Amino acid sequence: MKSFFALPNDSTLKTLLVALLLCLVCSALISTAAVSLKPLQIANKDLDRKKNILEVTKLMQPGGDIAQLFKQIEPKIVNLATGEYVESIDPNQYDQRQAAKDPNQNLVIPPQRDLAKIKQRAKYATVYLVRQDNQIQYFVLPVHGYGLWSTLYGFLVLQGDANTVFGLQFYEHRETPGLGGEVDNPKWRKQWEGKLVYDPAGAPRIQLIKGSVGSNDPNKQFHVDGLSGATLTANGVTNMLQYWLGEDGFGPYLQKFKNKV
Ligand SMILES: Cc1cc2nc3c(=O)[nH]c(=O)nc-3n(C[C@H](O)[C@H](O)[C@H](O)COP(=O)(O)O)c2cc1C
């Protein structure tokens, strides 16, 4: 040690050892910060998800306590293959995005059926219900699919008839601001309200079209304005909704409610 300090400051050995020591100290600091901040990160992500669900269901109040407001929302786990609820799993502990990566909990989607271009999905999904007078008022369905640059994650809200759109909101994507990023434009999002996702035969028909929906469009109830200069993101949104509303997505689950209203 003594001989180390005795070395001239510009010696190669001393320079290298000091640099190495600095690296070790910095990496220890970064690792400690990453590990200790992880629970906070998870809590913030959870809060953000709840905030998005409250926003898309219009239950968010400015300055409101998110945890308190979220008590109006009932999360449920759905087995997508059967459309049945899975009561054995606690929805507050279940992480659908994590499950999609776990070979024990996921399903690999054959390429010819992979409309949303997601390759795999969790077998079970979390749906969020809003009830009024014990009747389901809204179904909040998590949806995701590939746009042009990224996978878009969001929530589609259907009214109690399991067919009429109440809203669509994305909470994560990396599409270009001003192009694909216009999926976040409130004006564009507004026109989703009242659109129908299924035709009378039960097939998913909701679709973004190129350009604007004309007042004389015979299928205007299923059509939403495209995104100018961003047809690839728009197609991604159509495809993800078609997938998640179809028989490989929430189709079997929603089917159970369609004839009840
Ligand atoms: C830098 C850059 C970013 C772009 N970002 C997007 C995007 O986020 N989403 C998208 O659909 N198209 C994006 N485009 C345009 C696509 O390449 C493509 O031209 C467009 O989707 C075609 O849509 P249009 O027929 O409506 O013009 C981008 C193009 C460039 C040069």
The ligand as an SDF file (V2000), in Angstrom:
LIG
                    3D

 31 33  0  0  0  0  0  0  0  0999 V2000
  -38.7700    9.9790  -39.2230 C   0  0  0  0  0  0  0  0  0  0  0  0
  -40.0670    9.3250  -39.6040 C   0  0  0  0  0  0  0  0  0  0  0  0
  -40.9240    8.9070  -38.6080 C   0  0  0  0  0  0  0  0  0  0  0  0
  -42.1290    8.2870  -38.9310 C   0  0  0  0  0  0  0  0  0  0  0  0
  -42.9460    7.8500  -37.9360 N   0  0  0  0  0  0  0  0  0  0  0  0
  -44.0820    7.2230  -38.2470 C   0  0  0  0  0  0  0  0  0  0  0  0
  -44.9500    6.7210  -37.2240 C   0  0  0  0  0  0  0  0  0  0  0  0
  -44.7380    6.8790  -36.0180 O   0  0  0  0  0  0  0  0  0  0  0  0
  -46.0490    6.0390  -37.6240 N   0  0  0  0  0  0  0  0  0  0  0  0
  -46.3580    5.8250  -38.9380 C   0  0  0  0  0  0  0  0  0  0  0  0
  -47.3430    5.1670  -39.2220 O   0  0  0  0  0  0  0  0  0  0  0  0
  -45.5870    6.3250  -39.9030 N   0  0  0  0  0  0  0  0  0  0  0  0
  -44.4570    7.0160  -39.5970 C   0  0  0  0  0  0  0  0  0  0  0  0
  -43.6810    7.4820  -40.5910 N   0  0  0  0  0  0  0  0  0  0  0  0
  -44.1640    7.3990  -41.9740 C   0  0  0  0  0  0  0  0  0  0  0  0
  -44.1240    5.9760  -42.5340 C   0  0  0  0  0  0  0  0  0  0  0  0
  -42.8270    5.6910  -42.9680 O   0  0  0  0  0  0  0  0  0  0  0  0
  -45.0960    5.8530  -43.7010 C   0  0  0  0  0  0  0  0  0  0  0  0
  -44.7040    6.7230  -44.7150 O   0  0  0  0  0  0  0  0  0  0  0  0
  -46.4960    6.2110  -43.2890 C   0  0  0  0  0  0  0  0  0  0  0  0
  -46.9150    5.3960  -42.2280 O   0  0  0  0  0  0  0  0  0  0  0  0
  -47.4500    6.0010  -44.4470 C   0  0  0  0  0  0  0  0  0  0  0  0
  -48.6750    6.5980  -44.0620 O   0  0  0  0  0  0  0  0  0  0  0  0
  -49.4950    7.5520  -45.0520 P   0  0  0  0  0  0  0  0  0  0  0  0
  -49.8610    6.6750  -46.2030 O   0  0  0  0  0  0  0  0  0  0  0  0
  -50.6730    7.9980  -44.2610 O   0  0  0  0  0  0  0  0  0  0  0  0
  -48.5950    8.6870  -45.4240 O   0  0  0  0  0  0  0  0  0  0  0  0
  -42.4660    8.0970  -40.2820 C   0  0  0  0  0  0  0  0  0  0  0  0
  -41.5930    8.5350  -41.2820 C   0  0  0  0  0  0  0  0  0  0  0  0
  -40.4160    9.1230  -40.9490 C   0  0  0  0  0  0  0  0  0  0  0  0
  -39.4890    9.5740  -42.0590 C   0  0  0  0  0  0  0  0  0  0  0  0
  1  2  1  0
  2  3  1  0
  2 30  2  0
  3  4  2  0
  4  5  1  0
  4 28  1  0
  5  6  2  0
  6  7  1  0
  6 13  1  0
  7  8  2  0
  7  9  1  0
  9 10  1  0
 10 11  2  0
 10 12  1  0
 12 13  2  0
 13 14  1  0
 14 15  1  0
 14 28  1  0
 15 16  1  0
 16 17  1  0
 16 18  1  0
 18 19  1  0
 18 20  1  0
 20 21  1  0
 20 22  1  0
 22 23  1  0
 23 24  1  0
 24 25  2  0
 24 26  1  0
 24 27  1  0
 28 29  2  0
 29 30  1  0
 30 31  1  0
M  END
$$$$
